[in-house]
Amino acid sequence: MDKILDMLWSAEFGIALLGALVGGAFTMLGSWWQTRSSNKAAMRVQAQGHAMRGSDAITQLRVHLEAQTFQGRGAAETRAAWNRELQGHLVTARSAIMLLPDGFKGTRNPALAALREIKTFSGHPAWAEYKIATGLLLAEALKHLGMFVRGSEAPEERDMSVVVTKAIDEHKRERAQEELEQLNEMAEHMELTDEEKEEARKLRDYLGLPHPAAPVFEDPEATG
């Protein structure tokens, strides 16, 4: 009888011990998972804070960009003033974005890549084209940061050199079309100068438009 009791007690003790070990393991696993999840959530919140600071600096720079009133290539002092403002905002934005951990490099790297493409304004090209390029690059960086802050899926990365080149080409064609229309309107009311005619010819070539047919003058003797 004692042996049977000893066996039962040993079995119960073993089951209880196994249950305690398994329960402890699950408790430790749950605690580890909760801690890991909490740390990951805290890291994301912190990263979103860095992204928001970067977004604020970029937004301020976009506002400043739109406020500029450069004519053509601008004066040396106005270019210098803009470039100082530009560098200040870029340093602030990059410093915040670089703090995003490697786990969020899908946001960090394309945003930094777009900002690195922004150049200082030297007057070449003229402000209109520079503004288009700079505005597109700022918008691209802001798009990546904004979607990350909102918790949205990261946007697809784009080759911004292609995007910028296409936008500037479209701008040039629009300007060429406007200039040609102005010359055509002038031609309806007055004779264009040789320089204006040559300019119209170049604009048509650039736009791939046909040239107007040359007037045909009849020979009076042939019709007499």
C-alpha positions as CSV (number, residue, x, y, z in Angstrom):
1,M,0.0,0.0,0.0
2,D,2.8,2.4,0.9
3,K,4.5,1.7,-2.4
4,I,1.3,2.5,-4.3
5,L,0.8,5.7,-2.3
6,D,4.4,6.7,-3.0
7,M,3.9,6.1,-6.7
8,L,0.8,8.2,-6.8
9,W,2.4,10.9,-4.8
10,S,5.4,10.9,-7.1
11,A,3.2,11.0,-10.2
12,E,1.1,13.9,-8.8
13,F,4.2,15.7,-7.8
14,G,5.7,15.2,-11.2
15,I,2.5,16.4,-12.9
16,A,2.3,19.4,-10.6
17,L,6.0,20.2,-11.2
18,L,5.6,19.9,-14.9
19,G,2.5,22.1,-14.8
20,A,4.4,24.7,-12.8
21,L,7.3,24.6,-15.2
22,V,5.1,24.9,-18.2
23,G,3.0,27.7,-16.6
24,G,6.2,29.5,-15.7
25,A,7.6,29.2,-19.2
26,F,4.4,30.6,-20.7
27,T,4.4,33.4,-18.2
28,M,8.0,34.2,-19.0
29,L,7.2,34.0,-22.7
30,G,4.2,36.2,-22.4
31,S,6.2,38.7,-20.3
32,W,9.0,38.7,-22.9
33,W,6.5,39.2,-25.8
34,Q,4.8,42.0,-24.0
35,T,8.0,43.7,-23.3
36,R,9.2,43.2,-26.8
37,S,5.9,44.6,-28.2
38,S,6.1,47.5,-25.8
39,N,9.7,48.3,-26.8
40,K,8.8,48.1,-30.5
41,A,5.8,50.4,-30.1
42,A,7.9,52.9,-28.1
43,M,10.6,52.8,-30.8
44,R,8.0,53.5,-33.5
45,V,6.5,56.4,-31.5
46,Q,9.9,57.9,-31.0
47,A,10.8,57.4,-34.7
48,Q,7.5,59.1,-35.6
49,G,8.5,62.0,-33.5
50,H,11.8,62.4,-35.4
51,A,9.9,62.2,-38.7
52,M,7.5,64.9,-37.6
53,R,10.4,67.2,-36.7
54,G,11.9,66.6,-40.1
55,S,8.5,67.2,-41.7
56,D,8.1,70.5,-39.9
57,A,11.5,71.7,-41.2
58,I,10.7,70.7,-44.7
59,T,7.3,72.4,-44.6
60,Q,8.9,75.6,-43.4
61,L,11.3,75.4,-46.3
62,R,8.5,74.8,-48.8
63,V,6.7,77.9,-47.5
64,H,9.9,79.9,-47.8
65,L,10.4,78.6,-51.3
66,E,7.0,79.8,-52.4
67,A,7.5,83.2,-50.9
68,Q,10.6,84.0,-53.0
69,T,10.2,86.5,-55.8
70,F,13.3,86.1,-57.8
71,Q,13.3,87.5,-61.3
72,G,15.3,85.4,-63.7
73,R,18.6,84.5,-61.9
74,G,18.3,86.9,-59.0
75,A,21.0,89.1,-57.5
76,A,24.0,87.8,-55.7
77,E,22.8,89.0,-52.3
78,T,19.3,87.5,-52.7
79,R,20.8,84.2,-53.9
80,A,23.1,84.2,-50.8
81,A,20.2,84.9,-48.5
82,W,18.1,82.1,-49.9
83,N,21.0,79.6,-49.7
84,R,21.6,80.4,-46.1
85,E,17.9,79.8,-45.3
86,L,18.0,76.6,-47.4
87,Q,21.0,75.1,-45.6
88,G,19.6,75.9,-42.2
89,H,16.3,74.1,-42.8
90,L,18.0,71.2,-44.6
91,V,20.4,70.6,-41.7
92,T,17.4,70.6,-39.2
93,A,15.5,68.2,-41.4
94,R,18.3,65.8,-42.1
95,S,19.4,65.8,-38.4
96,A,15.9,64.6,-37.3
97,I,15.4,62.1,-40.1
98,M,18.8,60.5,-39.6
99,L,17.7,59.5,-36.0
100,L,15.2,57.0,-37.5
101,P,16.5,53.5,-36.6
102,D,17.4,51.0,-39.3
103,G,14.1,49.3,-38.8
104,F,12.5,52.3,-40.5
105,K,15.1,52.8,-43.2
106,G,12.3,52.4,-45.8
107,T,11.3,55.9,-44.7
108,R,14.6,57.3,-43.7
109,N,16.7,56.5,-46.8
110,P,14.4,57.8,-49.6
111,A,13.6,61.0,-47.6
112,L,17.3,61.7,-47.1
113,A,18.1,60.8,-50.7
114,A,15.5,63.4,-51.9
115,L,17.0,66.1,-49.7
116,R,20.5,65.3,-50.9
117,E,19.5,66.1,-54.4
118,I,18.6,69.7,-53.5
119,K,21.2,72.2,-54.7
120,T,22.0,75.7,-53.7
121,F,20.7,78.4,-56.1
122,S,23.6,79.7,-58.3
123,G,21.4,81.3,-60.9
124,H,21.9,78.5,-63.4
125,P,19.4,77.3,-64.2
126,A,17.1,80.3,-63.7
127,W,14.8,80.4,-60.7
128,A,11.7,79.0,-62.4
129,E,13.4,75.7,-63.2
130,Y,15.2,75.6,-59.8
131,K,11.9,76.2,-58.0
132,I,10.3,73.2,-59.8
133,A,13.2,70.9,-59.0
134,T,13.5,71.9,-55.4
135,G,9.7,71.8,-54.8
136,L,9.4,68.3,-56.2
137,L,12.3,67.0,-54.0
138,L,10.9,68.6,-50.9
139,A,7.5,67.1,-51.7
140,E,9.0,63.7,-52.2
141,A,10.8,63.7,-48.8
142,L,7.6,65.0,-47.1
143,K,5.5,62.3,-48.7
144,H,7.6,59.5,-47.2
145,L,7.7,61.1,-43.8
146,G,4.0,62.0,-43.8
147,M,2.9,58.5,-44.7
148,F,5.1,57.0,-42.0
149,V,3.7,59.4,-39.3
150,R,0.2,58.5,-40.4
151,G,1.0,54.8,-40.2
152,S,0.3,54.2,-43.9
153,E,2.2,51.9,-46.2
154,A,5.5,53.3,-47.5
155,P,5.2,54.7,-51.0
156,E,7.1,53.3,-53.9
157,E,10.6,54.9,-54.3
158,R,11.0,56.9,-57.5
159,D,14.0,58.0,-59.5
160,M,13.7,61.7,-58.8
161,S,16.1,62.7,-61.5
162,V,13.7,61.4,-64.1
163,V,10.7,63.0,-62.4
164,V,12.4,66.4,-62.2
165,T,13.7,66.3,-65.8
166,K,10.2,65.5,-67.1
167,A,8.6,68.3,-65.1
168,I,11.2,70.9,-66.2
169,D,10.8,69.8,-69.9
170,E,7.0,70.2,-69.6
171,H,7.5,73.6,-68.1
172,K,9.8,74.6,-71.0
173,R,7.3,73.4,-73.6
174,E,4.5,75.3,-71.9
175,R,6.6,78.5,-71.9
176,A,7.6,77.9,-75.6
177,Q,3.9,77.4,-76.5
178,E,2.9,80.6,-74.8
179,E,5.7,82.6,-76.5
180,L,4.7,81.2,-79.9
181,E,1.1,82.1,-79.4
182,Q,2.1,85.6,-78.5
183,L,4.1,85.9,-81.7
184,N,1.3,84.4,-83.8
185,E,-1.1,87.0,-82.3
186,M,1.3,89.8,-83.1
187,A,1.7,88.5,-86.7
188,E,-2.1,89.0,-87.2
189,H,-1.8,92.7,-86.6
190,M,1.6,93.6,-87.8
191,E,4.7,92.4,-89.7
192,L,7.1,90.6,-87.5
193,T,10.7,91.6,-87.5
194,D,13.4,89.3,-88.8
195,E,14.4,88.5,-85.2
196,E,10.8,87.7,-84.2
197,K,10.4,85.5,-87.3
198,E,13.5,83.6,-86.4
199,E,12.4,83.2,-82.8
200,A,9.0,81.8,-84.1
201,R,10.9,79.4,-86.3
202,K,13.0,78.1,-83.4
203,L,10.0,77.7,-81.2
204,R,8.1,75.7,-83.8
205,D,11.2,73.4,-84.3
206,Y,11.4,72.9,-80.5
207,L,7.7,72.1,-80.2
208,G,7.8,69.9,-83.4
209,L,5.2,72.0,-85.1
210,P,5.0,72.6,-88.9
211,H,6.1,75.9,-90.3
212,P,3.5,78.0,-92.2
213,A,3.6,77.8,-96.0
214,A,5.5,80.6,-97.7
215,P,3.2,83.0,-99.6
216,V,3.0,82.4,-103.3
217,F,3.3,85.6,-105.5
218,E,1.8,85.4,-109.0
219,D,3.8,86.8,-111.9
220,P,1.7,89.7,-113.4
221,E,3.1,89.2,-116.9
222,A,2.1,85.5,-116.8
223,T,-1.5,86.4,-116.0
224,G,-1.7,89.4,-118.4
